[in-house]
Structures are given as structure tokens and as C-alpha cells.
């Protein structure tokens, strides 16, 4: 129903690009309102799409930082 509020959560993802080294993305939550003419499920899908886009951007930044840190560690070991 329009005006109803729904909460969508993107759970924590633990990513291990190389053995024994990890980083996480999430968890993220978003509360949104069901818009007129929209079902709660549609509002949740809209919120989830927002969270997915945010998680992808967060992952891209973290994986790049991870690669840079790994490169710095390799340089320090030489």
C-alpha cells in the first residue's frame, strides 16, 4: 500500500581474493516508502537495486585498495 515503509538489507559479503586475505562489503540497509501504484515487492526491488549499485561501487573501491596494498606489500618484501 502507498505510504507503507519497507526495509531492504544487502547482507555482508566476505571476499577472499587470495588465500588468507579477506575484505568485506556490507551490510547495507535502506528504508523506502511504497509509492502510489507500487506494491511492497516493487518498492523492495527498487531499494534492492539501489543497494546493489552501492555494493558494486563499494566492491570496486575496496578491490582496488586491496590490489594496491598487496602491491605495496610485495614491494616491501623485495
N, C-alpha and C positions, 0 to 999 in steps of 0.2 A: 504494500500500500504506500502511496505517496506520503512523504513525511517520515516514514519509518526509518530508523537508522540501522545500518548493518556494519559489522566489523569484519575485515578480511585480514588474514595473517599469512605472511610468507615465512615459513619456518627456517630455522638456522641450517645452513648448508656448511658442512666441513669439507674442505677441498684439500687434497694432498697431491700437489703436482710432482713431488719427488718423495721417495720413501723417507719417513720420519720427520717430514716438514709439512706443516699444515697452515691454512688460514681459513677464516670463516666469513660467510656472507649472511647477514641477517641475524636474528629475526627482525622483521619489519611488520608493523600493523598499520592499518588505515581504517578510519571510520568515515563512512559516507552516508548520505541521505538517499533514499529511494526517490527518484524523480517522478513527476507526474507521467503516467503512461508506461512506467517501467515496473517490472517485477523485482522482488528482492533478489532473485537469482541473477537478473540482468545487472542490478546495481553491484552485486558481489563480483560478477565477471568484469565489470568496468573497473572496480577497485583492484582486482587481481592483476589486470593488465597494467595498471599504474605501478603496482608493486613489482611486477616482473620487469618492467622497463628500468625501474630504480635498481633492482638487484643486478641486472645485466651491467649497468653503468658502474655499480659498486664493484662487481667482479672484475671488470676491465681495469679499473684503477688499482685494485689490490693485486691482480696477477702481474701487472706491470711493475708495481713496487716490489713484489716478490722476486721477479726476474732481476731487477736492479740490485736488490740486496744479495741475491745469490751470486751475481757477477762481482759485487764488491767483496764478498767472502772469498771467492776464487782468486781474485787479485791479491788479497791479503795473505793467502796461503803460498803465494809464489816466492 
